Amino acid sequence: CWSGEVDADVYVSSSLNVVDVEGKGKGYVAGTKCKVSELLLREAPLRICGVSGSADDARRALAKLVAADKRFDSLCAPHSTPEVSPLSGVDDDSWAKALARVKSNAFGRRGPDGTWTLSLFRYISTCNHSCNPNAAISIFRSRASLYTLRDIDAGEEVSICYDSRFLWLPLRIRQMDMRRVWGFRCGCSRCGEEEESQSQARPTEEPNQSEWDTYFDDSGQVVLDPYRSAGGTDSHLLQQTSDRQPSPRSIATPMDLYDELVDSGLPLTHWQVHTAREAAVVHMLHCEPLDFDLDVLLEHAECAAELAPNHPHWYKWQIKLEQVVGQNAAAVEEHKVWRARVADLRALVVPDLLLWNTEDACADVRNATSSTLASGD
């Protein structure tokens, strides 16, 4: 949460009000009705890039900057744990609070090269979490924009999703990750509805649920030891585990897992299918550019548009799709189905949102080589 005057280089919509939200502290509420894709707030974050090591290493690197920047003293610092300060001129209590502010408010992303990018916002940090958000944060030209994903009624709380994967992950994984990473239990409307549904009736078991769960860790990320040991460049998507029992199936790559999941009858928007397909597409972009399957990328962009409409997650994949299509314009032009699917996705694009989401999406694919499409039907 923040207090005091708004910095001169920060834009805050007159529709945005700061209020006390029960059980959450400070938060934003729409003072008037807001339309979809409306800009609510824009600021330049305190940002570090290219940090090697673990997520905790990256947080500590950012905390060193925060400890020396008084502008961030107003951010909430819950659960600060006493710790010896590594900085001269910064006492132990100030260091502990700086680290707590980073852990509670910073947004991080691990790139294809394994390094971390962390951003800390003085004003956007006031926005609370929901697994069914009505707003999102985008990055363009090193400035962050808070914008609406749908119409927001006057008096409605403005919320964002702290982790885009929560848009499709099941309740049990969302709640576990929320407690582990942010230290609180989500009580949003979506979580409440899913909890009530599960308490009233025993969920129907998904096809081969117990078998497929062995290919995903507790955070819902793909687990493929044989592929990880082969040195895939997207290994940040693949978490290794030592106690998983070997599967009788021959699944060595993300694409193998994706194919098996689809063959089992799971919907294309099922969280396990979406997660495996994302790992497969990233692998293709970075490791198999000479035999790229556009149908899989198209399907992933289409599912992202359904699971996360107007969200940066979808725009990231739409931008990647446009890059591959641009590199293979002649092949796409000759393929009637490809042309139609690309046109349908383009019809969903809001120009301003595409622009605001360009920087982060391009950063994700900056190291990807040119892709040549595999022949389609």
C-alpha positions in Angstrom: 0.0 0.0 0.0 1.2 3.6 -0.6 0.4 7.0 0.9 1.2 10.6 0.1 1.3 12.5 -3.2 1.5 10.8 -6.6 4.8 11.2 -8.3 4.8 13.5 -11.3 5.8 10.7 -13.8 2.9 8.5 -12.6 -0.5 8.4 -14.3 -3.5 7.4 -12.1 -7.0 7.4 -13.5 -9.6 9.5 -11.7 -11.7 6.3 -11.6 -9.3 4.6 -9.2 -9.8 5.0 -5.5 -7.7 3.6 -2.6 -9.8 2.1 0.2 -9.5 -0.3 3.1 -10.5 -3.8 1.9 -11.7 -6.2 4.6 -9.1 -8.9 5.2 -6.6 -7.4 2.7 -5.5 -4.0 3.9 -5.4 -1.3 1.3 -6.8 -1.9 -2.2 -8.1 -0.2 -5.3 -11.8 0.2 -6.0 -13.4 1.7 -9.2 -15.0 5.0 -8.3 -16.9 5.0 -11.6 -17.7 2.3 -14.2 -14.6 1.4 -16.2 -14.7 -0.1 -19.7 -12.7 -3.0 -21.0 -9.1 -2.1 -22.0 -9.2 1.1 -20.0 -5.9 2.4 -18.6 -6.1 2.8 -14.8 -2.5 3.4 -13.8 1.0 3.7 -15.3 4.4 3.9 -13.6 8.0 3.0 -14.1 8.9 0.1 -11.7 12.2 -0.4 -9.8 13.5 -3.2 -11.9 16.5 -5.5 -12.1 17.3 -7.9 -14.9 19.7 -10.7 -15.7 20.1 -12.0 -12.1 21.5 -15.5 -11.9 20.7 -18.0 -9.2 17.5 -18.7 -7.4 14.4 -16.6 -7.0 15.6 -15.8 -3.4 18.9 -14.5 -4.8 17.0 -12.2 -7.2 14.8 -10.9 -4.3 17.8 -10.2 -2.2 19.5 -8.3 -5.1 16.4 -6.1 -5.5 16.1 -5.7 -1.7 19.5 -4.0 -1.7 18.1 -1.3 -4.0 14.9 -1.0 -2.0 16.8 -0.6 1.3 18.5 2.5 -0.1 15.3 4.0 -1.7 13.0 5.8 0.8 10.2 6.0 -1.8 9.3 2.4 -1.1 9.2 2.7 2.7 5.4 3.0 2.5 5.0 -0.4 0.9 3.5 -3.1 3.2 6.2 -5.3 4.8 4.3 -8.1 6.6 6.1 -11.1 8.2 9.5 -9.4 8.2 12.0 -11.9 9.7 15.0 -10.6 11.7 18.2 -10.9 9.7 21.7 -9.5 9.7 22.0 -6.7 7.1 24.5 -7.3 4.3 24.8 -3.6 3.7 26.9 -1.0 5.5 24.8 1.9 6.6 21.5 -0.2 6.7 20.6 -1.6 10.1 19.2 -5.1 10.5 15.6 -4.0 11.0 15.6 -1.8 7.8 17.1 -4.7 5.8 14.5 -7.2 7.1 11.7 -4.8 6.1 13.2 -4.1 2.7 13.4 -7.9 2.0 9.8 -8.4 3.2 8.6 -5.6 0.9 10.2 -7.3 -2.0 8.9 -10.7 -1.1 5.4 -9.4 -0.7 5.1 -7.0 -3.6 7.7 -7.7 -6.3 6.8 -9.5 -9.6 9.4 -11.9 -11.0 10.0 -13.8 -14.3 12.6 -16.3 -15.1 13.8 -16.0 -18.7 14.9 -18.7 -21.2 18.5 -18.2 -20.2 17.7 -19.0 -16.5 18.2 -15.4 -15.2 15.6 -13.5 -13.3 13.9 -10.2 -14.0 12.1 -8.6 -10.9 9.9 -5.5 -10.9 8.7 -3.6 -7.8 5.9 -1.0 -8.1 5.2 1.7 -5.6 1.6 2.3 -6.8 0.5 -0.9 -8.6 1.5 -2.9 -5.5 -1.7 -1.6 -3.9 -3.7 -3.9 -6.3 -4.9 -7.1 -4.6 -4.9 -10.6 -6.0 -7.8 -12.6 -7.5 -7.7 -15.9 -9.4 -10.5 -14.3 -11.5 -9.0 -10.8 -12.0 -10.6 -7.9 -13.8 -7.3 -6.1 -14.5 -3.7 -6.9 -15.5 -0.3 -5.4 -15.7 1.7 -5.0 -18.9 5.2 -3.7 -19.6 6.1 -1.4 -22.5 9.2 0.8 -22.8 10.1 0.0 -19.2 6.8 1.4 -17.9 4.0 -0.7 -16.4 0.4 -0.2 -17.2 -2.5 -1.4 -15.1 -5.5 -1.9 -17.4 -9.0 -3.5 -17.3 -9.6 -7.0 -18.7 -13.4 -6.5 -18.7 -15.9 -3.9 -17.7 -15.7 -3.0 -14.0 -18.7 -1.6 -12.1 -18.4 1.4 -9.8 -17.6 0.2 -6.3 -16.0 -3.1 -7.5 -12.5 -3.9 -6.3 -9.8 -3.8 -9.0 -7.8 -7.0 -8.8 -4.9 -8.7 -10.7 -3.6 -12.2 -10.8 -0.3 -12.4 -9.1 0.7 -15.5 -11.2 -0.8 -15.9 -14.7 -0.7 -19.7 -14.3 -3.4 -19.3 -11.7 -5.8 -18.4 -14.5 -5.9 -22.1 -15.5 -4.4 -24.1 -12.6 -6.8 -26.1 -10.2 -7.7 -24.9 -6.8 -5.4 -27.2 -4.8 -2.3 -26.0 -6.7 -3.3 -22.3 -6.6 -3.9 -22.4 -2.8 -0.6 -24.3 -2.1 1.4 -21.9 -4.3 -0.3 -18.8 -2.8 0.6 -19.8 0.7 4.1 -20.8 -0.2 5.1 -17.8 -2.3 2.9 -14.9 -0.9 2.1 -16.3 2.5 -1.7 -16.0 2.5 -4.8 -18.1 1.5 -6.7 -16.7 -1.4 -10.4 -16.0 -0.7 -11.5 -14.7 -4.1 -14.9 -15.5 -5.5 -13.5 -18.2 -7.8 -11.7 -20.0 -5.0 -14.8 -19.8 -2.9 -17.1 -21.2 -5.6 -14.7 -24.1 -6.3 -14.3 -24.9 -2.6 -18.1 -24.9 -2.2 -18.5 -27.1 -5.3 -16.0 -29.6 -4.0 -17.6 -29.7 -0.5 -21.0 -30.4 -1.9 -20.2 -33.2 -4.3 -17.2 -35.5 -4.8 -15.5 -34.3 -8.0 -15.6 -36.7 -10.9 -12.2 -38.2 -11.4 -10.5 -37.0 -14.6 -9.2 -39.6 -17.1 -6.0 -41.1 -15.8 -5.7 -38.3 -13.3 -3.4 -40.1 -10.9 -1.1 -41.2 -13.8 -0.8 -37.8 -15.4 -0.2 -36.1 -12.0 3.2 -37.8 -11.9 4.3 -35.6 -14.8 3.6 -32.3 -12.8 5.1 -31.0 -9.6 3.3 -29.4 -6.7 3.4 -26.0 -8.5 1.8 -27.5 -11.6 4.9 -27.4 -13.8 6.0 -30.1 -16.1 8.3 -32.8 -14.7 10.4 -34.7 -17.3 13.7 -35.9 -15.9 15.0 -37.5 -19.2 14.4 -34.3 -21.1 15.9 -32.1 -18.4 19.1 -34.3 -18.3 19.3 -33.8 -22.1 20.0 -30.1 -21.5 16.8 -28.5 -23.0 17.1 -24.7 -23.0 13.6 -24.3 -21.6 14.6 -26.3 -18.4 13.1 -23.5 -16.3 9.7 -25.0 -17.3 10.7 -28.5 -16.3 11.3 -29.3 -12.6 13.3 -32.3 -11.6 12.1 -34.6 -8.8 14.0 -37.6 -7.4 11.1 -39.6 -5.9 8.9 -39.9 -9.0 8.3 -43.5 -10.1 9.3 -44.3 -13.7 6.3 -44.4 -16.1 5.8 -47.3 -18.5 5.1 -44.8 -21.2 7.9 -43.5 -23.4 7.6 -39.8 -22.6 10.9 -38.0 -22.9 9.9 -34.5 -24.2 7.1 -32.0 -23.6 5.6 -32.8 -27.0 5.4 -36.5 -26.1 3.5 -35.6 -22.9 1.2 -33.2 -24.8 0.4 -35.8 -27.4 -0.4 -38.4 -24.7 -2.6 -36.0 -22.8 -4.6 -35.1 -25.9 -4.9 -38.8 -26.9 -6.3 -39.5 -23.4 -9.3 -37.3 -24.1 -8.5 -34.3 -21.9 -9.9 -31.0 -23.2 -7.4 -28.7 -25.0 -7.9 -26.0 -22.3 -7.3 -28.5 -19.4 -4.6 -27.1 -17.2 -2.3 -30.1 -17.8 -2.7 -30.0 -21.6 -2.1 -26.2 -21.6 1.0 -26.5 -19.4 2.5 -29.3 -21.4 1.7 -27.6 -24.7 3.4 -24.4 -23.5 6.5 -26.3 -22.6 6.4 -28.0 -26.0 6.1 -24.8 -27.9 8.9 -23.1 -26.0 11.1 -26.1 -26.7 10.2 -25.9 -30.4 11.0 -22.2 -30.5 14.4 -22.6 -29.0 15.5 -26.1 -29.9 13.7 -27.2 -33.1 13.4 -24.2 -35.4 13.7 -26.3 -38.6 10.6 -28.4 -37.9 8.2 -26.0 -36.3 4.6 -27.1 -36.0 2.4 -24.1 -36.5 -0.8 -26.0 -35.7 0.4 -26.5 -32.1 1.3 -22.8 -31.7 -2.0 -21.8 -33.2 -3.8 -24.1 -30.8 -1.9 -22.7 -27.8 -2.7 -19.1 -28.8 -6.4 -20.0 -29.3 -6.5 -21.7 -25.8 -4.7 -18.8 -24.2 -7.3 -16.4 -25.7 -10.0 -18.5 -24.2 -8.4 -19.0 -20.8 -7.0 -15.5 -20.4 -8.8 -13.0 -22.7 -7.1 -9.7 -23.0 -4.5 -10.8 -20.5 -0.7 -10.5 -21.1 -0.5 -14.3 -21.2 -2.5 -14.3 -24.4 -0.8 -11.3 -25.9 2.6 -13.0 -25.3 1.6 -16.0 -27.4 -0.2 -13.9 -30.0 3.0 -11.9 -30.5 5.0 -15.1 -30.8 2.5 -16.4 -33.4 2.9 -13.2 -35.4 6.6 -13.5 -35.4 6.5 -17.1 -36.7 3.8 -16.2 -39.3 5.9 -13.3 -40.5 9.0 -15.5 -41.0 6.8 -17.9 -43.0 4.4 -15.6 -44.8 4.4 -17.5 -48.1 3.7 -20.9 -46.5 0.9 -19.5 -44.4 -0.7 -17.7 -47.3 -0.9 -21.0 -49.2 -2.6 -22.8 -46.3 -6.3 -21.9 -46.1 -6.9 -23.2 -42.6 -3.8 -21.5 -41.2 -4.9 -18.2 -42.7 -8.4 -18.4 -41.2 -7.1 -19.3 -37.7 -4.6 -16.4 -37.8 -7.3 -14.0 -38.9 -9.7 -15.2 -36.1 -7.0 -14.5 -33.5 -6.1 -11.1 -35.0 -9.8 -10.1 -34.7 -9.5 -10.4 -30.9 -6.6 -8.0 -30.7 -7.1 -4.6 -29.0 -4.3 -2.4 -30.5 -3.5 -0.5 -27.3 -3.2 -3.7 -25.3 -1.0 -5.3 -28.0 1.3 -2.3 -27.8 1.4 -2.3 -24.0 2.3 -6.0 -23.9 4.9 -5.9 -26.5 8.1 -5.4 -24.4 7.6 -8.4 -22.1 6.6 -10.7 -24.9 9.5 -9.8 -27.1 11.9 -10.3 -24.1 10.6 -13.9 -23.9 11.4 -14.7 -27.5 14.6 -12.6 -27.9 16.8 -15.6 -27.8 14.6 -17.7 -30.1 15.9 -18.5 -33.5 13.9 -18.2 -36.7 11.4 -21.0 -37.2 10.6 -22.9 -40.4 7.2 -24.4 -40.5 6.7 -28.2 -40.8 4.4 -29.0 -43.7 0.7 -29.0 -42.8 -2.2 -30.9 -44.2 
